[in-house]
Amino acid sequence: MKHSPSIRHLQKLLLVITIIMTAVPSLDAQTSDLKGLYRLTEIVHQDGKHLEAGYKQYKYCLDDLTLTLTYTPSIFKNQPFSFSVSNPDGKPLHLTGELSKTENRGIQTFGTSDSTFTLRWYNDRSAFNEHLFPYQTNIDEKYELVRDSADVIQRSLNLLQMNLGDGRHRLQGAWKLRGIQQTNTATSQFGL
């Protein structure tokens, strides 16, 4: 049975609509900017070797910058810890899509879902830790959105952003240590 031209056009239109409807959700994961706190879950080498880092690392993705927060957990439960905050790139992370698995294409950031992303970078800096970061290869850092309010870094960020008293007296800002600092011990109070 031969279909009329209008039925063929309708079939093509339905096919195009179906393709668009299935492609749009995957495009959203690749093009929306990263927002929130993400935890490093694993490191993957270019040869496919999966490793767990001996430290905790997070990416705090904001509109105008991305902070890297790193700490090594204490071996004693419920002990205080300190973490470092850095802004190595001086700009926010934007999803680039996967550009190359083997070539040095700069920092590649691509999403695998709405709550995970992979940060790929090429280690041409040094051979400082060949076990975790082999020299002259791509390194994939896999991150997952932090949804646990009991996570220590999430709790720290919540504290820095909380309202204290009548007005908004945030603890966040540019802090410096006043006085002389020797071996990480202050000789006077902290100041803002």
N, C-alpha and C positions, 0 to 999 in steps of 0.2 A: 504494500500500500504506500502510495506516495503522499508525503505531507505537503501541505500548502506552504508558501513562503512565510506566512505570518506565524505558523506553528514552529518552523525552523528558527525564526528570529526569537520567538518566545523561549525555545529550548536553549539557545545560545545565551540569552539574557539570564535565564535561571542558572546556567553554568557559571557565568561571570559573577553573579551575585554570590553563589556558593563559594567560589574561590576567594572573593574579597572577604566574606564573612569568616573564613578559616584563616586568612592571612593577617587580618587586622590585629587579633590578640598577640600574635608573635611579633608583629612590628612594634607594638607598644612596649614589650619587654626590651627591645633593642634601642628605642629612641628616647624614652623618658629619662630625665636626670635622676641621679641617685639622691635620696634624702633619708636621713636618719642615721642610726648607729648600727654598724655592721661588724661582726666578729670574724676574724680569720679562723677558718675551720681546717684547712689543710694546704699544703704546698705540693704542687705537682711539677716534676721536671719535664723537660722537653721529650725525654725518652719514655715518659709515662709513669715514672716512679712516684708513688704517693708517700708523703711524709707528714708527720705532725710536728709542728714547731715546739721547741722547749720553752716558749714564752707565749704570752697572750698579746695579741695585737688587734686593734680596732681601727676602723675608718669612721669618723664622724662627719658625715656629708651634709653640708649646709649650702645655702644658695650661692654664697660668694667665696667659699673656701672649703677645703677638706682637711681636717686634722687627723693625724695619726697618733693614736694613744697606745703605748706599749708598757707592759709590766711583766715581771716574773713573779708568779705566785709564791707566797711564803710557804715553807714546809710545815709551819705550825698553823693549825686551824684557828680562825678568828683573830689572827695577828694583823696589825696595821701593815699596809703596803704603800709603796710610792709608785707612781707611774710617770712616764715622760710623755710630753705632748710636743709634737712637732708639726710643721707645715712644709714638708720637703719640696713640694712643687709650687707653692705659693699661689695656687688657684684651685678651683673646685674640680672634682672628677666629673667628666662627661662621658657618656657611653659612646664609644667609637665603633663598636662592632669588631668582630674578629678579623684582623687584617692579615696575619701570617702566623703559622705555628713554628716556623723555623728561622725566619729572617728577623733582623733587628728593625722593627718598625716603630720604635719608641714605646710609650706606654699605651697598651691596648686595654680597654675596659669594655666588657660585654656582659650583658645580662643573660641568665639562663631561666629566670622566672622573675616574678615581681618582688621576691624576697631574697634573691641571691645574685651575686655577680662575680666575675672573674677579673682580676687585675693581672695582666701579663706584662712583664718587663724583661728586658734583655740585660743580662749581667755582663756588662763590658767595663765595670768599675774596678773589680779586683777579685782575687781568689781567696778572700778572707775566711770563708766558711764553705769549703767545697762540698761538705755533706748536705747542707741545706740549699746552698746557692752555687751550683757549678758554674765555673767561669766560661764565658763565651756561649751561653745558651739562653733560651727563653725560660723564665720562671713564671708559673701560674700560681697566684695566691687566690684561693677560693674564700669568699666571704658570704656570711648569712646575716640577715636582718635580726637584730636583738629584739626579742619580744618579751623576755623575762625581766620583770621589774626587780628581781632579786640579784641580777647580775651586778657585780661590784662596780664596774665602770658605769653602767646605767645609773646605779645609785649615786655615784660620785657626780655625774652630770646633772642628775636631778637636784642634788644639794647645791650645786653651783648656780642653778637657775631658779631656786625657790624664792618665794616672797618672805621677807623677814620684817616683822613689825607692820606699822601703818602703811608706809610707802613701799615702793619696790627698791629694796636695798639688796641688790644682787651681790653675790660674792665674785661673780665673774668680772674680769677686767684685766688690766695690765698690772701685775703685781711685781714687786721687787723686794729684795732682802735689804734692809737698812743696816748699816754698820759693817763691820768686818766679818767676812765669812771664811772660816778655816775648817777644813774637813767636814763640810756640810753642817756646821753648827753656827747658829746666828749669835751675835753678841748683843743684839737689840731686837725690838719687836719687828714684826712684818708690817709693811705699809703699802698703801695703794697709791 
